[in-house]
Each structure stands twice: as C-alpha cells, then as structure tokens.
Amino acid sequence: MYLFYTPDILTSHVLSEEESQHCVRVLRYTRGDEILLTDGKGNTYTARITNPHPKHCEFEVLTQEKQQKAHDFYLHIAIAPTKNIERMEWMVEKCTEIGVDEITPLLCRFSERKQIRTDRLEKIVLSAAKQSLTPYLPKLNELTDYDTFVRQATEETKFIAHCYKEEKRDLKDEIKRGKSVLVLIGPEGDFSEQEVEEALALGFVPVSLGNSRLRTETAGVVACHTAVLMNA
C-alpha cells in the first residue's frame, strides 16, 4: 500500500494538491478506496476516500495507530554537502530509508559547495520516507556554519569522522544503546585541522568508519547504518 503524507490531518481531511494528484491521477484511487496516511510524527491512519478530486482529495479517517520507532535513540548526521549535489541527494535519500532522525548540512572551511536548495532535499526526504513506509519524517536543517553548529550540539554522544593520521576509535564500538548520537562528516577535502581540534576540545570523539577512504556521501550512509545497526 502506498503511504501518503498528511501533516495537518488533525485539522484537515484533505490531501495536498501534490498528494491528491498522485493519489487520483497516477494511482487511480477513487471514491470508497482505502488509503494509508502518516503525519510524519509516527502516527499512521487508515482512511477512506470520500471525494477523489485530483487537486483536493477528501477522505475520512477510519483508524489511527501510533507506530514505534525502529530504534530507541536519536540519530543526527551533520555533513558537508558534496560538490556534486546529486551525491548529497543520494545520501539524504538512503539515510532516510535507513532511519536517520535529523540531517544538518555543514558549511566547513574546505567546503566546495556553499549553497544548497533545502526545499529540493526536503522533497527527497519525503519521497524516501513514503517509499520505505517510514511514519517518522526526519528533520532537515538549513546549511549551518561549522563553528556555530559544534558549539551548540547537545547530543549525548558526539563523534567526528576525519581522515587525519591520529588515533581514532571504531564508531561501531562507541555507540551506546539508547543514547542520542551525532556524527560529523566533512567535505571532500576533509575537515581542517583547526576544525578537528575545535571538535575534540568540545568533547567530540574521533572515529573511524572502516579501513577504506570513503567519499563524503558514502561516509554519511555508513555512519547512519552503523549507528542504527548497533542499536537494533
């Protein structure tokens, strides 16, 4: 069954124009058909279509159910956008499917991309969440300055993955069950030495994501998968 996103379901029983068009014109749902809805906050609803209009499809709610998250911790990936934005979009899509809770694009010293279209990434997040039948919609933040971000980080466990030759721990060995996790992933040119030093001074733990040197977007996915797997 296809999952439709309805963030205002408590006040409105009408699909958005985009969702209405997909429901009525693309999937050919009609009056009396049952559909599955989510508000993106963990609630799913079974509903029946009452007015299959392609711009404002109306429905009535039949049942409501609170879905438990697949993992009992909060996962935040903060990552410098890649020069090729399609790689960043791929990373956002895959992390959403895996189960990330929050993504923050970081503006670092060596960042080659200094602007992003958050609205486009939000559409990718939404599409990936619906495709994977995820009732929890990850939070996507605006591009944030690195210094500002690391000083304001409040997660219980904080990690920075970098490529400098110094002692690092394996991320899989550092994940603590039930504790909120933040992982920093740098740009293609890596974090600057000053950025790494700043993070360490603020309590971030330097970690390795494996023996291979990973692309930025791959590192984001590996970090996300590792954290979710170790809390499964």
Disulfide bonds with the S-S distance in Angstrom:
none
